[in-house]
Amino acid sequence: MAKKTPIKAIRAKCIECCNGQQKEVRECKINTCPLHEYRMGHRPKGEEVPLKTVKSKKRQLGGYLFG
């Protein structure tokens, strides 16, 4: 299996969280989720996110972000 980029891994996690329903990811109302603003598979406009921030979000999810 090819290694995913952090943004693609976040997108995959969001799709998994929504039982594979991409429409549900788009309409997600869980604003408290640390991945919410990245759920569409890209960074929010005008925001540059250091890798350590992505790793921190992974730890908040108990390491389940990548894999």
Secondary structure, DSSP 8 states (H G I E B T S, - for coil): -----HHHHHHHHHHHHTTT-HHHHHT---TTSTTGGGTTSS--TT----HHHHHHHHHHTTT-S--
